[in-house]
Amino acid sequence: MKTLSISPEKLLTILLGQPVDLNLDYTGLLLLAAEKNTKYHLPSEMAGSIIYIENHDNTFVSLVHPFNVPTQNQLFDVDDNLIHREPYNWFGPQSVVIEKKMQDFAAQYDGPTTENGAIPRHFIPDNIAEPVILSDNYWQDYAKFVNDTDGRFASELKPMFNI
């Protein structure tokens, strides 16, 4: 897939659903990756999303699971086999809905718990647990690309399941 390295700020803006001017004469699907940087708590050299671009307008298509994409200064190709689209945009409102479903289930749950008070996974319906597990996986892999010299970003991640 054609790929473009952009600033991590522009990538995150797109992931949050906001328009960004890429000033690029290109039409079609485009993988966006955060360019190499040392900016605190921002991703570096990481695949982030797929957009559709036409007439300088871009439309968010899909979040992709993070993987390493070395920075290049022009359009370049990335092997399609490396690209795994996420079923949800973990930066968007879908993630809030998924988290709320889990919180609502936990608030109503009155069954057995583990020693530390957690609900055993096998008691949580798949339609609630599986999206949460996908989210946990995404954020754990995302954190590997974040400039986090003090470990604060990683310490803020609280997976719901041990994966």
Backbone bond lengths (Angstrom), bond angles and torsions (degrees), N, CA, C in turn:
res aa  C-N    CA-C-N  psi(-1)  N-CA   C-N-CA  omega(-1)  CA-C   N-CA-C  phi
1 M - - - 1.444 - - 1.524 108.21 -
2 K 1.304 116.35 141.93 1.459 120.63 174.66 1.521 108.15 -62.00
3 T 1.334 115.70 139.99 1.454 121.96 -172.62 1.520 109.98 -135.86
4 L 1.318 114.99 147.35 1.462 121.69 177.59 1.519 108.99 -133.77
5 S 1.327 116.15 130.30 1.461 121.33 173.30 1.525 107.82 -86.24
6 I 1.329 116.03 128.98 1.461 121.50 179.08 1.519 109.26 -132.57
7 S 1.321 116.23 169.91 1.462 119.35 179.15 1.532 109.46 -63.15
8 P 1.324 116.91 149.57 1.468 118.61 178.57 1.532 111.87 -62.99
9 E 1.320 117.16 -30.24 1.471 119.70 178.36 1.523 110.62 -64.84
10 K 1.333 116.92 -43.63 1.465 120.06 178.20 1.531 110.35 -64.91
11 L 1.325 116.97 -41.73 1.464 120.12 178.93 1.528 110.58 -60.23
12 L 1.309 117.49 -47.67 1.469 120.26 -179.38 1.529 111.40 -65.30
13 T 1.304 117.15 -35.19 1.468 120.23 176.64 1.520 110.54 -60.85
14 I 1.328 116.67 -43.06 1.468 121.42 177.54 1.521 110.40 -65.06
15 L 1.322 117.41 -42.78 1.467 120.77 179.79 1.523 111.65 -62.66
16 L 1.314 116.45 -27.71 1.462 121.24 178.34 1.531 112.22 -86.00
17 G 1.332 116.16 2.68 1.455 120.37 174.23 1.517 115.44 88.20
18 Q 1.305 117.10 14.63 1.457 121.39 -179.26 1.529 110.49 -100.20
19 P 1.332 117.50 146.99 1.473 119.78 179.08 1.530 111.61 -72.50
20 V 1.320 114.81 148.84 1.460 122.43 177.54 1.522 107.68 -138.68
21 D 1.317 116.62 137.01 1.464 120.49 176.69 1.525 108.45 -85.57
22 L 1.324 115.67 114.55 1.464 120.55 179.32 1.530 111.79 -94.86
23 N 1.349 117.20 -9.19 1.459 122.30 178.17 1.526 110.88 46.50
24 L 1.332 115.49 58.20 1.457 121.63 -173.97 1.519 109.75 -133.39
25 D 1.327 116.48 127.11 1.465 121.29 174.71 1.520 108.64 -86.63
26 Y 1.301 115.52 89.37 1.459 121.67 -177.93 1.516 107.47 -156.86
27 T 1.320 116.17 144.38 1.460 121.18 174.42 1.519 108.50 -127.54
28 G 1.332 116.21 128.90 1.452 120.97 177.46 1.511 112.01 135.40
29 L 1.331 114.76 -173.03 1.460 121.17 177.08 1.519 109.43 -73.60
30 L 1.316 115.14 143.73 1.452 120.76 -176.55 1.523 108.72 -144.34
31 L 1.327 115.98 128.73 1.460 121.37 173.21 1.520 107.75 -84.37
32 L 1.320 116.16 130.76 1.463 120.96 176.79 1.512 109.49 -107.03
33 A 1.330 114.71 138.47 1.460 121.07 179.33 1.520 109.32 -132.52
34 A 1.316 116.04 145.25 1.465 120.78 175.31 1.520 108.41 -70.99
35 E 1.329 115.23 130.04 1.461 119.27 178.38 1.527 110.51 -72.31
36 K 1.322 115.60 162.08 1.463 120.81 179.34 1.521 108.97 -61.78
37 N 1.324 115.33 131.76 1.462 121.17 -179.62 1.516 108.85 -159.90
38 T 1.329 115.19 169.83 1.466 120.53 177.25 1.525 110.75 -121.65
39 K 1.313 115.98 23.15 1.465 120.73 -177.48 1.523 109.91 -71.98
40 Y 1.324 113.64 131.27 1.445 123.50 -175.34 1.530 112.11 -56.27
41 H 1.333 115.80 125.15 1.466 125.35 175.49 1.519 114.15 65.12
42 L 1.322 117.40 22.66 1.461 121.31 175.93 1.528 109.22 -117.24
43 P 1.333 116.44 150.02 1.472 119.58 -179.73 1.521 111.59 -71.39
44 S 1.316 115.37 152.59 1.461 122.45 179.69 1.525 109.35 -135.11
45 E 1.336 115.20 131.67 1.471 122.45 178.85 1.533 111.90 49.13
46 M 1.319 114.59 53.91 1.461 121.51 -177.32 1.523 110.22 -131.89
47 A 1.337 116.79 133.77 1.460 121.13 171.74 1.516 107.96 -64.50
48 G 1.352 116.28 140.32 1.453 118.69 -176.10 1.507 115.65 -127.31
49 S 1.333 116.92 -47.77 1.461 117.99 -175.49 1.517 111.10 -157.93
50 I 1.321 113.20 166.27 1.459 121.48 171.71 1.520 106.57 -111.82
51 I 1.315 115.30 133.63 1.459 120.52 174.54 1.518 108.30 -124.33
52 Y 1.323 115.58 164.02 1.463 121.36 168.51 1.516 105.36 -110.58
53 I 1.322 116.06 128.76 1.456 120.78 -178.22 1.519 109.75 -121.58
54 E 1.332 115.50 135.48 1.463 122.06 177.52 1.525 107.71 -155.66
55 N 1.328 115.86 132.93 1.472 121.21 -179.38 1.529 111.80 51.50
56 H 1.297 116.88 42.39 1.470 124.74 178.65 1.528 113.60 68.75
57 D 1.333 118.39 -0.08 1.465 121.18 175.91 1.519 108.84 -96.12
58 N 1.327 115.96 137.55 1.463 118.25 178.48 1.516 110.88 -121.54
59 T 1.324 114.21 145.96 1.457 122.93 179.33 1.518 108.21 -124.75
60 F 1.312 115.70 128.77 1.460 120.87 176.99 1.525 109.08 -63.78
61 V 1.338 116.66 131.69 1.464 121.81 178.41 1.525 110.36 -108.51
62 S 1.339 116.41 -51.27 1.462 119.07 -174.53 1.528 111.39 -162.71
63 L 1.313 114.96 143.49 1.452 121.42 167.01 1.520 106.89 -74.25
64 V 1.328 117.59 144.79 1.459 119.96 174.89 1.520 109.39 -117.17
65 H 1.335 114.84 151.89 1.458 119.38 178.34 1.533 108.27 -66.33
66 P 1.331 117.68 134.73 1.461 120.82 -175.53 1.531 113.30 -59.40
67 F 1.316 114.80 135.59 1.461 121.97 169.25 1.514 107.55 -151.75
68 N 1.315 116.27 161.90 1.456 121.86 -175.52 1.522 111.82 -71.19
69 V 1.327 115.64 130.04 1.463 122.74 174.80 1.524 106.93 -133.75
70 P 1.345 117.86 101.49 1.467 119.91 178.41 1.529 111.22 -59.23
71 T 1.313 115.64 138.76 1.462 122.33 -178.07 1.519 111.67 -62.80
72 Q 1.325 114.66 137.07 1.464 122.07 169.65 1.525 107.14 -132.77
73 N 1.331 116.32 155.22 1.460 120.86 -173.84 1.516 114.37 -94.23
74 Q 1.313 117.68 11.72 1.459 122.24 177.97 1.526 107.69 -149.91
75 L 1.339 116.38 174.48 1.469 119.31 174.77 1.519 109.10 -59.45
76 F 1.314 116.57 141.02 1.457 121.06 178.52 1.516 108.79 -148.51
77 D 1.306 116.63 169.44 1.459 121.90 -177.84 1.524 111.25 -100.87
78 V 1.329 114.20 140.68 1.465 122.60 172.52 1.521 106.38 -122.14
79 D 1.308 116.41 138.01 1.458 122.35 179.53 1.534 110.41 -58.17
80 D 1.324 116.47 123.60 1.473 121.60 -179.76 1.527 112.48 -56.73
81 N 1.336 117.90 -28.19 1.465 121.07 -178.69 1.526 112.85 -67.06
82 L 1.335 116.88 -17.29 1.467 120.78 178.37 1.520 112.28 -83.57
83 I 1.325 116.23 -16.09 1.455 121.95 -172.34 1.530 110.10 -92.45
84 H 1.322 115.21 120.70 1.462 121.51 177.56 1.524 108.03 -123.82
85 R 1.326 115.03 110.56 1.458 119.81 -179.52 1.526 110.17 -70.96
86 E 1.311 115.18 137.17 1.465 121.13 175.08 1.532 108.37 -79.57
87 P 1.329 117.83 143.37 1.467 119.54 179.19 1.530 112.70 -73.31
88 Y 1.330 117.01 -15.84 1.457 122.36 -179.86 1.516 108.60 -136.46
89 N 1.328 116.46 154.27 1.459 120.27 172.02 1.524 107.17 -90.82
90 W 1.312 116.45 105.45 1.468 121.51 -175.92 1.516 111.94 -68.89
91 F 1.340 118.57 -6.70 1.455 122.72 175.81 1.530 111.34 -97.36
92 G 1.317 117.45 -5.66 1.457 121.90 -173.26 1.514 113.41 -108.03
93 P 1.323 115.49 -175.02 1.468 120.59 -176.56 1.524 114.00 -64.52
94 Q 1.338 118.03 -23.27 1.468 119.95 177.88 1.521 110.94 -57.39
95 S 1.327 116.24 -38.04 1.465 119.29 -177.89 1.522 111.54 -65.76
96 V 1.328 116.60 -34.47 1.468 120.86 178.41 1.530 109.87 -66.44
97 V 1.319 116.76 -41.62 1.466 121.28 179.07 1.530 110.36 -62.59
98 I 1.325 117.07 -43.69 1.467 121.59 -179.78 1.528 110.52 -62.72
99 E 1.316 116.07 -45.24 1.461 120.12 179.06 1.530 110.96 -63.74
100 K 1.317 117.05 -40.31 1.466 121.55 179.25 1.520 111.30 -63.72
101 K 1.342 118.16 -40.72 1.469 120.76 177.70 1.526 110.52 -59.38
102 M 1.329 115.81 -41.93 1.462 119.68 179.85 1.528 110.31 -67.11
103 Q 1.332 117.25 -42.67 1.463 120.65 179.17 1.529 110.98 -63.40
104 D 1.336 116.97 -41.67 1.467 120.55 179.07 1.530 110.89 -64.07
105 F 1.333 115.95 -41.96 1.464 119.33 177.72 1.526 109.99 -61.37
106 A 1.333 116.51 -47.06 1.470 120.63 -178.19 1.528 111.34 -62.04
107 A 1.326 117.01 -37.99 1.467 120.61 -179.55 1.527 111.87 -66.01
108 Q 1.332 117.31 -31.06 1.469 122.10 -178.48 1.531 113.07 -92.46
109 Y 1.329 116.80 -12.41 1.462 121.41 -174.13 1.523 110.60 -70.44
110 D 1.334 116.28 133.24 1.462 119.93 177.95 1.527 111.95 -131.78
111 G 1.333 116.69 25.87 1.463 121.22 -179.58 1.516 112.32 -96.09
112 P 1.328 115.67 -165.67 1.465 120.46 -178.77 1.531 111.81 -67.24
113 T 1.315 115.24 153.31 1.459 121.79 177.12 1.528 109.54 -129.61
114 T 1.313 115.51 167.18 1.466 121.05 177.22 1.525 109.06 -77.79
115 E 1.321 116.12 177.54 1.474 121.18 179.58 1.522 111.90 -58.94
116 N 1.335 116.79 -32.58 1.468 119.50 -179.06 1.534 112.43 -93.48
117 G 1.335 117.85 11.01 1.456 121.78 175.29 1.515 116.13 88.72
118 A 1.315 117.11 4.27 1.467 120.43 -179.72 1.530 110.36 -81.06
119 I 1.323 114.56 155.22 1.463 120.48 175.57 1.525 107.34 -82.25
120 P 1.327 118.54 125.61 1.473 118.97 177.46 1.530 110.60 -58.77
121 R 1.314 116.52 138.78 1.462 122.23 -175.37 1.530 112.24 -52.95
122 H 1.329 118.22 -41.30 1.463 120.47 -174.97 1.536 113.20 -67.50
123 F 1.346 117.78 -8.50 1.466 120.81 175.88 1.538 112.39 -95.84
124 I 1.324 116.04 -4.95 1.469 120.46 -178.62 1.524 108.13 -98.46
125 P 1.318 118.81 125.90 1.467 120.61 179.75 1.532 111.40 -57.12
126 D 1.328 116.02 142.01 1.462 121.06 -178.05 1.525 112.68 -55.97
127 N 1.344 117.43 -38.10 1.462 118.79 -177.43 1.526 112.55 -66.71
128 I 1.320 117.32 -15.60 1.466 121.61 174.79 1.528 110.26 -97.81
129 A 1.321 117.46 -45.66 1.464 121.22 -173.97 1.526 113.99 -72.68
130 E 1.332 117.51 -41.35 1.465 119.23 -173.65 1.528 113.64 -61.87
131 P 1.339 119.81 -44.45 1.470 117.64 175.90 1.532 113.05 -62.60
132 V 1.332 116.81 -34.14 1.466 120.42 178.34 1.530 110.01 -65.93
133 I 1.316 117.04 -40.76 1.469 121.16 178.11 1.527 110.25 -63.85
134 L 1.333 117.28 -41.94 1.471 120.64 176.57 1.530 110.66 -60.26
135 S 1.318 116.40 -41.84 1.464 120.46 178.08 1.528 111.03 -62.84
136 D 1.327 116.44 -46.64 1.471 120.09 177.64 1.520 110.64 -55.92
137 N 1.339 117.11 -45.69 1.470 121.34 179.79 1.520 111.42 -61.55
138 Y 1.344 115.68 -44.47 1.467 119.81 -179.17 1.526 110.45 -59.08
139 W 1.324 116.95 -52.56 1.468 120.03 -174.06 1.526 112.14 -67.46
140 Q 1.327 117.50 -33.48 1.466 118.53 176.58 1.528 110.72 -65.43
141 D 1.335 117.66 -39.46 1.461 120.44 178.37 1.525 111.58 -74.75
142 Y 1.316 118.13 -36.89 1.463 122.38 176.86 1.533 109.82 -58.12
143 A 1.324 116.14 -43.95 1.468 121.12 -176.69 1.526 112.51 -59.12
144 K 1.315 117.66 -26.48 1.471 121.00 179.90 1.522 112.04 -65.17
145 F 1.333 117.78 -20.79 1.460 121.97 -177.20 1.531 113.02 -104.05
146 V 1.323 116.65 -1.95 1.458 120.97 -177.91 1.525 109.88 -86.16
147 N 1.338 115.47 135.94 1.462 121.06 174.07 1.529 107.58 -71.54
148 D 1.318 115.26 100.83 1.467 121.36 -170.23 1.518 109.65 -133.46
149 T 1.326 116.06 60.97 1.465 120.60 -174.01 1.523 113.62 -62.02
150 D 1.334 116.78 -27.56 1.465 118.70 -179.21 1.529 113.21 -97.56
151 G 1.338 117.42 -2.84 1.457 121.65 178.14 1.514 115.14 77.17
152 R 1.328 118.04 3.90 1.476 120.72 -177.62 1.525 112.42 -66.33
153 F 1.332 116.98 -41.45 1.467 119.10 -179.52 1.524 110.10 -59.55
154 A 1.331 115.84 -50.21 1.467 120.31 -179.42 1.523 111.40 -62.07
155 S 1.314 117.22 -35.20 1.470 119.57 -178.76 1.525 112.03 -69.87
156 E 1.331 117.79 -21.63 1.467 121.95 178.76 1.533 111.93 -79.22
157 L 1.326 117.19 -19.49 1.455 120.42 179.28 1.519 110.01 -75.44
158 K 1.291 115.40 123.02 1.465 121.00 -178.72 1.525 108.18 -123.76
159 P 1.350 116.91 87.19 1.470 117.79 179.50 1.527 111.07 -62.72
160 M 1.330 114.29 143.53 1.463 119.20 178.92 1.521 111.22 -77.56
161 F 1.326 116.04 -27.61 1.461 120.97 179.41 1.510 109.34 -125.60
162 N 1.317 117.27 147.46 1.463 120.86 173.54 1.512 107.64 -81.03
163 I 1.325 114.50 112.38 1.469 119.80 -177.15 1.504 110.88 -118.54
